[in-house]
Amino acid sequence: MKAIVQEGYGSPDTLKLREIETPAPGDHGVLVEVHAASVNALDWHVARGVPFFIPLLEAITAPKHRVRGVDLAGRVTAVGKNVTRLKPGDDVLGSADGSFAEFTVTTEKRLVLKPAGVTFEQAATLNVAGLTALQGLRDRARVRAAQRVLVNGAGGGVGTFAVQIAKWLGAHVTAVTRAASVALVRSLGADEVIDHDAEDFTRRGERWDVIFDIGGLQPFSRCRRVMQPEGILLAIGGPAGRWLAPADRLLEALMLSALSRRPRVVPFVAKSVSEDLALLAGLVERGTITPVIERRFALRETAEAVRLLGAGRARGKIVINTR
């Protein structure tokens, strides 16, 4: 089968299309024919070998093939003898270690059935970005109706989901994004859109109950000035760096969370929860939320797709079509 294998670290150029052996599912695994995958910031950071401990861990575990990619949507082609919930022919979505490939093996707890009304491309966007927005807003921040929520970095993969999910939860949503994405974000239902190239939202005389801060576009100290006393600032990801990024920003948030109670700064990383994946897929099928897909690439173009995401200019999600 064809797969994207990482050969070294330093840039997306280390991601090479190679012919490797199709994996076997084993007793507990599920073999999925991948139809679509999507690119996340994780893929870009790992290609660069950042945080620094990733190359060290992989040197210890010594994987035979460093096939990249996490998000996927596809069709089950074989299952292990201990798999009970899925069967060959089922269309699924979820996650795997190595989804930038024609086939991949994962476990049934990391997959859910794909609704017929959701395309493979749409389904492939939901795992990391969709879960981050849903779990962060609903579970960590506990967003309630009529609360004021600001999404900082609203034009990207996580941000476009966050705007729509915050509206679904009943919040009044202020979206902050670059000029090129203002119209897109407004079309997703944001009550107000701020062009961060033209205006610094931390200088406004407004206050928000929740700031969903993606990528560290503003220092925590400035964000906290425009929060309600009982507010929550969710720190999602972080900017590029040489050694620890984005882990350094999450560590800073963790320290602030321990040292200061009001307003709270909370680091957040989503978890793979099948019930939440199924919920997201249902919201897409009903038209409540719509995955935003800016660009589509063929499997052989994966390095270019990861490079585009790393440049920080992508609007919504970037999808890899593997068929």
N, C-alpha and C positions, 0 to 999 in steps of 0.2 A: 504494500500500500504506500501511498504518498503521504508524507508528514513534514511538518516544519520542525526541524531539529536545531537546537541552539548549540553552536560550536564556538565556545569561548564567551567572553564578556566585553562590553565596551560600547556597543551601539546596536541598532536593529540589523546592521549588516551581518551580525553573527547568526541570524535566523536564516537557515538554509532549507530549501526543499530537497528532501531525500527520499529514496525508496527504502523502506524498512519492513520488517516482518509484521504481518497483522497480528495483534495480540489475541490471546485466548482468554475467555472470561473466567476460567477456573470454577470452583464449586460455588462461590458466593458472588461472582461478578456478572455484569451485563455488558455484552458487546453491542455497541451502538454504531450504526452507519451514520456518520455526521453529515447533515445537510447544510447546517449553518453554525457559525460560531461568532462571538463578538470579542472585540478588543477592549481591554481595561488598562488602567494606569499600572496595575501590577505587572502586566506583560512588558511595558516599557521599562519600568524600574529593574525588573529581573534581567532584561537584555543588557542593561548597563552594569549589572552586578551590584546594585544598590538596593537595600542596605548591604554593607560590606560583608556581613556574615552569611549571605546567601551562597556565594561561591564556596565558602568554607564548609557549610552544611552539605552542599552537593558533592564536594570532594570526599566527604566522609561516607555519604550514602552511596556514592558512585553509581548513579543510574546508567543503564546501558544506553538509553537514548533520552536526551533531554527534550522531549516533545513539549511544546509550549501551548498555552491556551487553557482556559477554565470553563467559560460559558459554552453551552451547546444546545442544539435542537436537532433531532434526527429520528431514526427508526431502529428499533431493537431487532437485531439479527440472530442473536443467540443468548442464552442465559445458562447460568450454572445450575446444578441440580438442587441447590438450596434456595434458589430464588423463587418466591411464591406469588409476588404481586404483579410482575410483568411477564410478558411472553413475546416471542418473535412476531414482528408485524406491528407492535404497538408504536405509535408516534409519541415521543417524549421530549421533555426539556429539562434542563438542570445543569449539573456541573460534572467535570471529570478532570483528572490530572493529565492533560494532553489532548485538548479538543481541536487544535490546529492540525487536523489529520483526517483522512478519509474514514477511519474507524478508530474507536477508542473504547477502553474498558473502564467502567465505573461500577458503583453499587446501586442497588435499587432505592436505598434511602436518600440518594442524591438526585433522584429523578422523579418526575411526576408526568402523568399523561398530558399530552398536548391537546387542548380543545380543537375541534375541527375548524372553528371560526378564527383561529389564530395561525398566521403563516409561520413557517420555519424561521424566517428572518426575524419576525417579531419575537418569537419565543426565545431565540438565542440571546436577546438583549436583557432578559429579565433577571438572571441569576445574581450577578454582583451588583449592578447599578440599581435594579428594581428593589432588591432586598435591602440594600443600604438605605434607600429613601423610605421604604415602608417601615422597617424596624426602627430606624432612627427617629422618625417623626411619631409613629404610633406608640412604640414601646418605650423608647428611652426618654423622649421629650414629652410623651403623653399629650399630644396636641389635642385640644378640645375646640368645639365650635366657638366661633367669634374671637378666638385668640389671634393675635398679630404675629405672623411668622415671616421672617426674612430669609430668603434663600440666596446666599452669596456664592456666585458661580453657577447661575441658573441655566446657562446655555449648554452645558456639557451633558455627558451621559447620565450621571447621577442627578444633576440639577434639573433636567427636563422631567424626570420622574418625580423629583421632590416637589416641584411646583404643582403638578397634577394631583399627587397624593395629599398634599396639604389642603388643596381645595376640596378633595373628596372627604377629608376629615372635618370640613366646615370652617377652616381658618380664613382669615383675611391675609392674602399673600402679597408681599413685596418681593420682587425678583430683581437681583443685581446681576448684570451681565455686560459684555462688551457691545459696542454699537452694532456690530454685524448681526447680533442675535436678538436685538430688542424686539423686532417684529415677530420672530418665531416664538419667543417666550410669552409675549402678549397673547398670541394665538392659543397658547396652552391654558389660558384662564387666569393668569396673574392679575390681581387687582391694580397693581402699580408696578412699573418697570423702571429701574434706574440704570442709566448708562454709566458704568464705572469709569469709563475714560473721560467723562465730562463732569462727574460729580462724585464726591466722597460721602457715602451714606453715613459715616460716623460723625460727620459735621452737621447732620440734620438735628433739629430739635424734637425728634420723634423717639419713641421707645417701643421695643418689641419684646414679646413674651418668649419667643424662641428665635435664635439665629442658627440656621443650618449652614455652617461655614465649610465650603468645599475647597480644599487646596491651599488654604492659608493666604488668601489675597489681602487680608488685613491682620495686623497684630492683635492678639487677644485683648490687650489693654485698651485699645481703641474701640473694639467691638463691645466690650463690657460697659463702656460709657453710655451706650444707647440701648441698654437692656433694662427691663423692669427688675426691681429688686429680687423678685422670686424667679427671674428668668433663667433659661438654660441655653448655653451656647454649645452646640454639638460640633466637635472638630472632626472633619472627615478628610482623610488623606493629608497631603502636604505638598509644598513646592519641591522642585528638583534640588538635589544636593549631591555631595561627593561621597559621603560616608554612611550616614544614618537615614537620610531623608527617604520616605516621609515619616519614618519612625520617630525622629527627633521631635517633630511637632506633636505627635501623639503623647510622647513622654512629657513634654512641657504641659500639655493639657491635663495629664494625670497628676502632675505635681500641683498645678493650680487647683484642681478639684479637691485635693487633700488639704490644701492650705487655706482655701477661701470658700466659704459656703454660699455667698450671695454677691452677685449672680453666679451661678455654677458654670464651670467650664468642664465639659465632659468629652473625653476621647471616645470614639465609637468605631467599631468594625463589625460588619454584619456577620450573621451566622447562616449556614445552610439549613433551612427549615422547610421541609417539603410542604407543609400546610400553607406556609406563606407564599411559596412558589405557585401553588395551585390557586391561591387567592388572587395573586397578580395576573395569572393567565385568565382567570375568570373576569377580572376587571377589563382586560384587553378585549376579550371576546364580546363583552357587553358594550364596549365603546366608552367606558368610563375613563380610561386612560389610553393613550396612544403612544407607543414607542416611537421616538424620533430617530430616524436612520438617515444620516447625512451622506455617507459613502458606502459603496459595496466594492469589495475586492475579491479576486480569485485567490485560491489557496497559494499559488505561486507568488502572489503579490503581498504576502503577509508582512514582510519586512517594511514595505512602503506604508502599509496600514498602521503599523506600530509607530513608525516615524511620524506620521501625520498626527496621531494622538499625542505623542511626546512633545510636539511643537505647541500644544495648548490652544490650537485654533479650531478644533473639531466642534461642530454643533451636533449635540445628541450623540448617538452611538455609531460606531463603525463596525460593519458586519463583514465576515469572511464567508463566502460561499464555497463550499468544498466539493460540490457536485458539478 
